[in-house]
């Protein structure tokens, strides 16, 4: 994923992900900030909460660039 994506494009990318895609991205996220979630925890969260977590992490990483 390109770090030069605008926040709007990043939001659209995350918004289009299925729950399984969100969980997969969060479980294998490699960057700052560090994320440490179990698959069980993530599966029990709403899609919107997962989107919020992933978008937040990606936007912080993109900002730090």
N, C-alpha and C positions, 0 to 999 in steps of 0.2 A: 504494500500500500504506500503510495506516495505521500511524503510528509508535506508536500506543497498543496494538498487539498484544502480548499476553503472550509471553514467551519460548517457552512451550509451543505456543502458536498459531503462532508464527513457525517453530518446528521442524517442526510438522505441515505447514505450507505448503511449506517447502523439501523435506521428505521426499516430498511428492506430485508433485514436478516430474520431468519426464522429462529425460534427458541433454541433449536439444536445448534445452529450456527453461532449464536451468541454464546452459548455455553462452551462450545469448542474454542472460540476465540479467547474467552476469559480463562479457560483452563491452560491454554498454551500461550498466553500473553507474555512476551519477553521484552520488557522495557521498564522504564521508570514512569510512574511509580510502580513499585513491585506489588503484584496482586497475589494473594494466597487464599484461594477459595477451594472448598471441596466440591466435588460434583453433586453430592447430595444437597448441600446448601444451595447451589445454583439452581438445581431442578425445582426447589421449593419456592423460588422467587418468581414474581410476575415477569412477563416479557418486558414490560415497561421499566421495571427496576433494573433488569439485566441491560437494557439499552442505555439507561442512565449511567450505570457503572462503566460500561464499555466506552461510551461516548466521552465521559469524563476522563478516563485514562488515556484515550487516544488524543484528545484535544490538549491535555497537559503535555504529552509526549511531542505532539506537533509544535506546540509553543516553544518547548525547550530546544527543538529542532536541531 
